[in-house]
Amino acid sequence: MKRLLIVDDQQGIRLLLNEVLKKEGYITYLAANGVEALRYAEEEAIDCVLLDMKIPGMDGIEILKHLKEKWPQIPVFMMTAYGELNVVQEALELGAIRYFTKPFDIFEVRDEVNKTLKGQTNRQ
């Protein structure tokens, strides 16, 4: 089974994504900050990340840099409530495959994750 890491400081968003993506058969890990996110990435062989741009302590760009440095093959979707085009552009240049603007369509997120992970082998 594919393992998804959901990183957002808003508990409601983490729980909503968790509920929808678990129904799709994914194993999900929830992180409220960068330290938790990187710990899960290190320990759990994550296959895909949904990452908020603005979280306390370490922002989404910093986390994305760490993830892509160590695991460049992991697809990362960015989420933002602020359509800051320069930050979004930086995330895409660093390897994020797409971004969703909050409030997003949960079913669009689900469909994009499914499409991205279909046929992908698990990370070892």
Backbone hydrogen bonds, N-H to C=O, Kabsch-Sander energy under -0.5 kcal/mol:
donor,donor_aa,acceptor,acceptor_aa,energy
4,L,2,K,-0.5
4,L,27,I,-3.2
5,L,48,C,-2.5
6,I,4,L,-0.5
6,I,29,Y,-3.1
7,V,5,L,-0.6
7,V,50,L,-3.2
8,D,6,I,-0.6
8,D,31,A,-2.1
11,Q,9,D,-0.8
14,R,10,Q,-2.1
15,L,11,Q,-2.9
16,L,12,G,-2.2
17,L,13,I,-2.6
18,N,14,R,-2.4
19,E,15,L,-2.6
20,V,16,L,-2.3
21,L,17,L,-2.7
22,K,18,N,-2.3
23,K,19,E,-1.4
24,E,20,V,-0.5
25,G,22,K,-1.8
26,Y,21,L,-1.7
27,I,2,K,-2.8
28,T,26,Y,-0.5
29,Y,4,L,-2.3
31,A,6,I,-2.9
34,G,56,P,-0.7
37,A,33,N,-2.1
38,L,34,G,-2.7
39,R,35,V,-1.9
40,Y,36,E,-2.6
41,A,37,A,-2.3
42,E,38,L,-1.9
43,E,39,R,-2.3
44,E,40,Y,-2.7
47,D,3,R,-3.0
48,C,3,R,-1.3
49,V,75,P,-2.3
50,L,5,L,-3.0
51,L,49,V,-0.6
51,L,77,F,-3.3
52,D,7,V,-2.4
53,M,79,M,-2.6
55,I,53,M,-0.7
58,M,56,P,-1.8
60,G,53,M,-2.7
63,I,59,D,-2.1
64,L,60,G,-2.9
65,K,61,I,-2.4
66,H,62,E,-2.0
67,L,63,I,-2.8
68,K,64,L,-2.9
69,E,65,K,-1.9
70,K,66,H,-1.9
71,W,67,L,-3.5
74,I,71,W,-1.7
77,F,49,V,-3.2
78,M,98,R,-2.7
79,M,51,L,-2.5
80,T,100,F,-2.4
83,G,81,A,-0.6
84,E,82,Y,-3.5
85,L,83,G,-1.0
88,V,84,E,-2.6
89,Q,85,L,-2.8
90,E,86,N,-1.9
91,A,87,V,-2.4
92,L,88,V,-2.2
93,E,89,Q,-2.4
94,L,90,E,-1.9
95,G,92,L,-1.0
96,A,91,A,-2.5
97,I,76,V,-2.4
98,R,76,V,-0.8
100,F,78,M,-2.6
102,K,80,T,-3.3
102,K,100,F,-0.5
106,I,104,F,-0.8
108,E,105,D,-0.8
109,V,105,D,-2.0
110,R,106,I,-2.4
111,D,107,F,-2.4
112,E,108,E,-2.4
113,V,109,V,-2.5
114,N,110,R,-2.7
115,K,111,D,-2.6
116,T,112,E,-2.4
117,L,113,V,-2.5
118,K,114,N,-1.5
120,Q,117,L,-2.0
